[in-house]
């Protein structure tokens, strides 16, 4: 009697996609939680290397920066 093997190639692809989605969601969550701290660290490094406006960039929170962006992701300067 001959046994037929199921094609498990599709199952492996689905498993990889699920793993990628979980990692992406975790990365977005971490970035959301620590975004202000990351901005502060990057601004500190930029100030160390001589950027003049880096310290003023950390005075606004990430939520305020996102509110000030247009739909294209460009800062419109309108602040709302």
HELIX and SHEET records of a PDB file:
HELIX    1   1 UNK A    9  UNK A   48  1                                  40    
HELIX    2   2 UNK A   54  UNK A   57  1                                   4    
HELIX    3   3 UNK A   62  UNK A   67  1                                   6    
END                                                                             
